[in-house]
Amino acid sequence: MSKVYFTKEITANGLQKAYNALSINLQDKIGVQISVGDRNSTTYLKADLVGPLVKTLGGTFIASGTAHDGDCASPKSHRRVAREHGFTKYADIDIMDAHSEFSIPIDGVKHLEQTIVGDTFNNYSSIINIACAKRHSIAGFGASIKNQAIDLASRHGKAYIYTAGKTSDPDHILADIPEQSDFIESIAEGALGISNYLKTNHRQIIHITVVEVIARLGILASLDPVASDQALIDLIWTSKIPNLAKIQKHINLCSGLDLLPYAESIGLGSREYELVEIK
């Protein structure tokens, strides 16, 4: 059974507490996966929330190009948005697929033969996957598993997951839309590829999910992305906040809950967890 740590304090100090609760000493160069948001977006974690932890750890923000056209599709504009949104005052940002990328094979799954990441992904011995829990238009919800699979993937890798392995060309995504179940399962498979690659190379990844966009519920931290996302879903379904009914309906319409049993079945993690509240 995996442990998931939880604090209701959504502040830079609360984020530090969540990280400390994991009692893990991350080694060498630390990459912190983060979405800096598009220029006019409001649904991203603000630099003043996540920046102090990254600065304390001497980490580097890491990201890759988006599959859709937008402010973060190209490395130059991606870096500009990161600067405008205040991230670079705390740490440098590495757009990992700015120059090249490489493939990571995935064995024994239904849809994906590989996941594709930027070449500088190999520069980091430790990864902190910081997710902003929110509604996802296609997957239903996005948190630790989605971030590990899609956000860590290169621009071509994102297209490959969105099409369940049909194409890695971002310009052809709309022409190769897969069955919904295939897409949901491909998210789990992409995340598995990352997990297995890190384990094989004796590298670490931890997961922190901030739940403030869909409702201000708190911060989750775990070594297990499946347990973390299951704890998030349980918070969404048990918290007595009226507007959560809308996200519940959307997740159900997208078959989003199917992600977790499939992820567990392929060995990504466990849905059984112990929630430990941080005082």
Backbone hydrogen bonds, N-H to C=O, Kabsch-Sander energy under -0.5 kcal/mol:
donor,donor_aa,acceptor,acceptor_aa,energy
2,S,272,E,-1.9
4,V,274,E,-2.8
5,Y,221,A,-3.1
6,F,276,V,-2.4
7,T,219,I,-2.0
10,I,8,K,-1.0
11,T,9,E,-1.4
15,L,11,T,-2.3
16,Q,12,A,-1.9
17,K,13,N,-2.3
18,A,14,G,-2.3
19,Y,15,L,-2.2
20,N,16,Q,-2.8
21,A,17,K,-2.2
22,L,18,A,-0.7
22,L,19,Y,-1.1
23,S,20,N,-1.7
26,L,24,I,-0.9
31,G,29,K,-0.5
31,G,126,S,-2.9
32,V,60,T,-3.2
33,Q,31,G,-0.7
33,Q,128,I,-2.1
34,I,62,I,-1.7
36,V,34,I,-0.6
41,S,38,D,-1.4
44,Y,42,T,-1.3
47,A,85,H,-0.7
49,L,46,K,-1.4
50,V,46,K,-1.7
51,G,47,A,-3.1
54,V,50,V,-1.6
55,K,51,G,-2.8
56,T,52,P,-2.4
57,L,53,L,-2.1
58,G,54,V,-0.7
58,G,55,K,-0.8
59,G,54,V,-2.6
60,T,30,I,-2.3
61,F,92,D,-2.3
62,I,32,V,-2.4
63,A,94,D,-2.1
66,T,72,C,-1.5
73,A,70,G,-1.5
78,H,74,S,-2.5
79,R,75,P,-2.5
80,R,76,K,-1.8
81,V,77,S,-2.5
82,A,78,H,-2.2
83,R,79,R,-2.2
84,E,80,R,-2.8
85,H,81,V,-2.5
86,G,83,R,-1.4
87,F,82,A,-2.0
88,T,82,A,-0.8
89,K,86,G,-0.8
90,Y,87,F,-1.9
91,A,87,F,-1.5
94,D,61,F,-3.0
95,I,93,I,-0.6
96,M,63,A,-2.6
96,M,94,D,-1.1
98,A,95,I,-2.0
102,F,117,V,-2.6
104,I,115,T,-3.3
106,I,113,E,-2.2
115,T,104,I,-1.9
117,V,102,F,-2.4
119,D,100,S,-2.1
120,T,96,M,-1.2
121,F,118,G,-1.8
122,N,119,D,-1.1
123,N,120,T,-2.1
124,Y,121,F,-1.3
125,S,29,K,-1.5
126,S,29,K,-1.8
127,I,204,Q,-2.1
128,I,31,G,-2.5
129,N,127,I,-0.6
129,N,206,I,-3.0
130,I,33,Q,-1.5
130,I,128,I,-1.0
131,A,129,N,-0.7
131,A,208,I,-3.0
133,A,131,A,-0.8
133,A,210,V,-2.1
134,K,142,G,-1.7
136,H,140,G,-1.2
140,G,136,H,-1.7
141,F,139,A,-0.7
142,G,134,K,-2.4
147,N,143,A,-2.5
148,Q,144,S,-2.5
149,A,145,I,-2.5
150,I,146,K,-3.0
151,D,146,K,-1.0
152,L,147,N,-1.6
154,S,116,I,-2.6
158,K,154,S,-2.8
159,A,155,R,-1.7
160,Y,156,H,-2.0
161,I,157,G,-1.8
162,Y,158,K,-2.9
163,T,159,A,-1.6
164,A,161,I,-1.9
165,G,160,Y,-3.4
166,K,163,T,-1.0
172,H,169,D,-2.2
173,I,170,P,-1.0
175,A,172,H,-0.6
176,D,172,H,-0.8
176,D,173,I,-1.4
183,F,179,E,-2.0
184,I,180,Q,-2.5
185,E,181,S,-2.2
186,S,182,D,-1.9
187,I,183,F,-1.6
188,A,184,I,-1.3
189,E,185,E,-2.1
190,G,186,S,-2.6
191,A,187,I,-2.1
192,L,188,A,-2.2
193,G,189,E,-2.2
194,I,190,G,-1.6
195,S,191,A,-2.5
196,N,192,L,-3.0
197,Y,193,G,-1.9
198,L,194,I,-2.4
199,K,195,S,-2.5
200,T,196,N,-2.6
201,N,197,Y,-1.5
202,H,199,K,-1.8
203,R,198,L,-3.1
204,Q,125,S,-1.9
206,I,127,I,-2.1
207,H,222,S,-2.7
208,I,129,N,-2.5
209,T,220,L,-2.6
210,V,131,A,-3.0
210,V,208,I,-0.5
211,V,209,T,-0.6
211,V,218,G,-3.3
212,E,210,V,-0.9
213,V,133,A,-0.6
214,I,133,A,-0.7
217,L,211,V,-2.2
217,L,215,A,-1.8
218,G,211,V,-1.7
219,I,7,T,-3.1
220,L,209,T,-2.9
221,A,5,Y,-2.0
222,S,207,H,-2.6
223,L,3,K,-0.5
228,S,224,D,-2.2
229,D,225,P,-2.2
230,Q,226,V,-2.5
231,A,227,A,-2.4
232,L,228,S,-1.9
233,I,229,D,-2.4
234,D,230,Q,-2.4
235,L,231,A,-2.0
236,I,232,L,-2.5
237,W,233,I,-2.2
238,T,234,D,-1.6
239,S,235,L,-2.3
241,I,239,S,-1.8
244,L,241,I,-1.9
245,A,242,P,-1.7
246,K,243,N,-0.9
247,I,243,N,-0.8
248,Q,244,L,-2.3
249,K,245,A,-2.1
250,H,246,K,-2.2
251,I,247,I,-2.7
252,N,248,Q,-2.2
253,L,249,K,-2.4
254,C,250,H,-1.8
255,S,252,N,-1.4
256,G,251,I,-2.9
258,D,255,S,-1.4
259,L,256,G,-1.5
260,L,257,L,-0.8
262,Y,258,D,-1.5
263,A,259,L,-2.6
264,E,260,L,-2.3
265,S,261,P,-2.2
266,I,262,Y,-1.5
267,G,264,E,-1.2
268,L,263,A,-2.4
274,E,2,S,-2.7
275,L,273,Y,-0.5
276,V,4,V,-2.9
276,V,274,E,-0.6
277,E,275,L,-0.6
278,I,6,F,-3.5
279,K,277,E,-0.5
